Amino acid sequence: GNTVLNTVAFAVFSLVLPLIIALLSQHVRGRWKTFYQALIFVPYLLTPVATAAVWRWLFAPNGGTIPTVMSYFGADIGNVFRDPSMALWAIVVMVGWQMLGFGVLVVSAGMAGISPEYAQAAGLDGAGPLTVIRRITLPLLSPTLVFLGLMTVLLAAQWTYPMIDVLTKGGPSNSTTNIYYILYQF
C-alpha cells in the first residue's frame, strides 16, 4: 500500500508540478533563467543520505527550524518521524522536493523542442494561451510526459529507500515501509 501511495504521490511531483513550473517559467530569460534552473535542479544533485541528514535536523522536535516556525502559527507537529500518520507524508514531500528538479528539467527540454511557430500560428487563428497549451503544447509534450510517468512508476519506491533507511528505518509501525525496503530487509 505504501509503495502505491508513493507512486501516486510522486506523480504530482514528477508530472503535474514540473509541467506547471515549466509552463510558468517559459518566458524567463537571461541570467534569471540560469538562476531559476539551478535553484530548481540543485536538490536533485544532492545525495539522498546528505539530504536526509539535513531534513532530520530541520524537523528535530527540540529546536528544529520547521517545528519552531510551525509553533509560531499554533501548530505543534511534534516528532514527524515518530508519528505513523505523518512519517510517510514527510518522506513523500522530501523525496518529491528532491525529484522535482529532474521533472522540470525533462519537461523544459521537451518544451524546448516545440517550435514557437505553432503557438504563433494558433494565435493568428484566434487561439488563446490556454487553448495553445491544451491543443498544441500538451499533445507535443506527450512523449516526454509518458517518459516521466514511466520513470515515476518504475523508480518511485526506489527513490524513497535512502530517506526511509536514514530517517525512519521503515517505522514507526511499518508506516513508511515500501517494497524496496522490504526487499532490503530480506
Secondary structure, 3 states (H helix, E strand, C coil): CHHHHHHHHHHHHHHHHHHHHHHHHHHCCCHHHHHHHHHHHHHHHCCHHHHHHHHHHHCCCCCCHHHHHHHHCCCCCCCHHHCHHHHHHHHHHHHHHHHHHHHHHHHHHHHHCCCHHHHHHHHHCCCCHHHHHHHHHHHHHHHHHHHHHHHHHHHHHHHHHHHHHHHHCCCCCCCCCCHHHHHHHC
